[in-house]
Amino acid sequence: MTVEVEVAVPGRARVGEGPVWDAGAGRLHWVDIPAGRLHTSDPATGRTTTIELPTLVGAAVPRRGGGFAAATAEGFATVEPDGSMTVRLAILPDGERMNDAKCDRRGRLWAGSTAMDFQPGKGALHVLMPDWTSRVVLDGLALPNGLDWSPDGRTFYLADSVAGEISAFDTEPGSTTISRRRTLFRIPARSGMPDGLTVDAAGCLWVAVWGGDRLARISPDGDLLGEIPMPVHQPSSCAFGGPRLDMLYVTSAREGLELPDGDPAGSVYALDRPGTVGRPSTAFAG
């Protein structure tokens, strides 16, 4: 696949992650996990504002009432527009943290937790309800990462980066129950790991391949439809945005790499009109 890739938001994020397009504001929200930074970027101007949080933050999504719901080292927290943070649900023990997270169409926040050393079996998938209660949907994971649903809401997708695989599950629209797990796609360890992902309007998965210098587009049947080379070694996640949802924004990371100061790793990249469009994001309902 030949698609133009350019820097949309210059940066030096240690681990840029969790991009989500806020259509109402016309902004892209994304985080730097180990730095505890929540960024809001205007791709039209290149301007980014940053909230410094007192904790690790795996992802943050807008709340319907304003501010953000964040998946953090402790569990789940609120972040107000002024930058103040309150841990609302401390459910994780020391040595664990939340990682990637995304809202379903009913405004519930699904988030994967992981051990800090990514020990297999310590990770889990949680769902946070609008009343700020949560439950574990799936356990026994290592590094749960990219997650999304098919356009009809009947298939749920989840990447486990350490395992090198993307799983598909049966579900029902609006349900928090998943079943019939099967492997949709595998990425050999020698060629990278599946990281963050998004599902486009046609039902295909766009997957950032960490350590693999590329994005992969995968069909709902698990076929590799194409790959897009990226100018960074560690693309980390992706989300469709722009007024027509026809831009694909890709976060990246510098962590663990020996790079010169001018290297663009840690920036947010944009793929202009990659041949499909995305779907609107949903704010957290709590």
N, C-alpha and C positions, 0 to 999 in steps of 0.2 A: 504494500500500500504506500502510495506517495502522497504525503500530506505535509504542508509547510508547518514547521515547529519553530516558535520564537519565544523569547522571554516576555512574559506578561507582567510579572512582578519581580524585579531584581531582589535577591535576598541571600542570606547566608544561614538559613535554618539548619540546625543540627539534624533534626528529623521533622521536616515539614510533613503534615498529614491532615486528614479529615476535611478536605475541601467541601464546602456546601454553598450553593448559589442562592442568595436571598433575593428573589425576584422583586419584592416590594421595595427594597432599598437599592436594587441594582448593584449589589456588592457581593464579593466573594469572601466568605469567612474560612479561615484555616488556622491550624495550630502548629507550634513547634513543641513536640512532646516533652523532651527532657528539659528544655528551657522554661517550660510553663508559660508560654506566650500564646495569646489568642489574637490573631491578626484579622483585620477587616480591610480588604483591598478594593479600590476602585480601578478596574482595568482601563477605563477610559482616560484616566489622568495619571495612573501609576502611583497614586497616593495610597499609603497604608497607615492605618492607626493600629496601635498595639496596646493590649491590656496585659500587664504583668501579673501572673497568678502565683500564689505561694505554694504551688504544688505541681506535680507532673499533670499534664492534661492530654488525654488520648484523642479527644474530639469535643467539639462544642457545637450545638445547634440553636438557632433562634427559638425563643419561647413566644407563644401567642400573646402573652401579656407584656412582652418586652424583655430585653436582656437575653440570656442564654441558659440552656441546661448543658452541663458539662460532665463528661466521664473523666474522672480524676484518679489519683493514686488511692484515695480513700473509698471511692464509690461514685456517688452522684452529687452534684453541687449546682447551685444557681450562681450566675454571674450577672450582676446588675450593669446597666449602661455606664454607671460611673466607675466600674471596675471592681467594686466590692464583691467578694465571694463568700458564700455560705455553704458549708457541707450539709446537705439535707439528708443524706443516707450513707452512713459509714458502714459498709458491708464487707470490705476487703481487709485481710490481715496484713501485717507488715511483710514486706517482701513480695507483694503483688501490686498490680495496678490495672486500671482500665486501659484499653487500647482503642481500636476503631469503634465507631458508633454511628447509627443512622436511625431516623424516625420512619416508622411505617405510615401508611395512609391515614391511620386513625390517631396519629400524633403520639404514639408510644415510642420510647427510645430503646433500641436494641443495642447492646454493647458487649464486646468481648473482653474478658479479663485474662491476665497472663501473669505468671511468675516473672520476677525481674530477670532471672537467668533463663527464662523460657523453658523450664523443665516440662517435659511431656507429661500430660495428665493433670497438670495444675490449672490449666486454663478452663474457662467456662463462658457460656453465652447467657447473658442476663437480659431481661426486659423490664424497663422502668415504666410503670403505669402513670397516668396523669395525676393520681392521688398520692404519688411519691411512695408507693410500695413497689417492691420488685420481687422477681422470682428467677430462678435458674431454669433456663429452657433446655440447655445441653451442657454436659460436663465432659471431663476426660480429654480436653483439648490441650494444645501447647501454646500456639500464638494465633488465636482467632483474629482475623483481619478483615479484608473486604467483605461486605455483606450488602445484599439488596434483594429485591423481589422481581419476579417476572411482571410484565405489564398487566396481566389478568389477576395477579395476586395469588396464583395457585402453586407457584414454585418459589422457594427461598434458597438463596445461594450464600455460601460462606466459605471463605478461604482460611486454611490453616497453614501459615507460612512455613513453619518448621517441618510439617509433614509434606509440604510441597504439593498440596492438592486443593482443588476447589470442589466442594460437595454441593449437591442439590438435594432438596427435601420437598416432600409434598406438604402443602398447607392449604388453608382456605382463606379467602379474602377476609381480613379482620380478625383472624385467629392468632393466638399466641402459641399454638401447638404445631410442631413440625414432626414429620415422620418419614419413613422409607428413605433413609439416607443412602445415597450412592455417590460414587466418585464421577464428577463430570469431566474433570481435566487434571492432568498431572504435569508438573514442570520439574524436570530432573535437576537435582541440586547443583550440578556442574554448570547449569545455564541460568541460575537465578532462583528466586522464590516468588510465589504469587503474593502480592501485597494488596493495597486498596483496589476496589473495583466499583464500577457503576454499570447499570443495565440501561440500554438505550430504548427508544420508542419501538424499535423493531424486535426487542426481546433479546438482543445480543449483549454479551458481557464484554466490557473493556477493562482490562486488568493491567495494573502497573507491575512490572516484573523487576523486583528489587535485586540489584546485583546483576541484572541482565541487560541494562541499557536499552530497554524497549517497552512498548505497550503491546498487548496481544488482544485481538478481537476474537471471541469464541461464540459459536452458535449455541442456541438452547439445547442442541443435541450433543454438544461437546466437541464439535469440529473446529479446528483452528482456521479462521477465515482470513487472517492476515496479521502482520506485525508491522509496527511503526518504530524505527530506530529513534532513540532519544539521545540528546547530547550530554546526558549525565548517566553515571553508572547506577545510581540508586533512585530511579523514579519510585514514588511511594504510594500515590493514590491519585484518583481522577474524578472529576465531576463535570457535567455539562452545565453551561451557563450562557450568559448573554441574553438580550431581549428575545431572541428566537430559539434559545437553547441549542444553538448550533456551533458553539465554541466548546472545546474540551479542554478544561484546565487540569494541569498535572503538577502536583507537588513533588519535591525532591529533597534529598538529604545529603549532608556532608559528613555525618557521623562515621567514624572509623576509617576515613580516607585521608591520605596525605596529599593535600592540594595546595597550589599557590593561592595567594590572597585573591587574585583576580578571577579565579575559577568560578563559573556561575552555579555550581552545585549548591542546592539550598534555595534556589529561586523557584517561582511558579511559572510554568510554561503554558503556552496556549497553542492548540491545534485548531486552525481556522477551517471551518466547514469540513469535518472529517468524513462526510458522506452520509451522515445520519444526524438525528437530533435526540436530545435527552428528554427527560420527564421532570416536571416541577418537583422540588423538594417540599417536605411538609414540616411545619414547625411543631415543637413539642407542645402538647396540649395542657400540660400542668403548670 
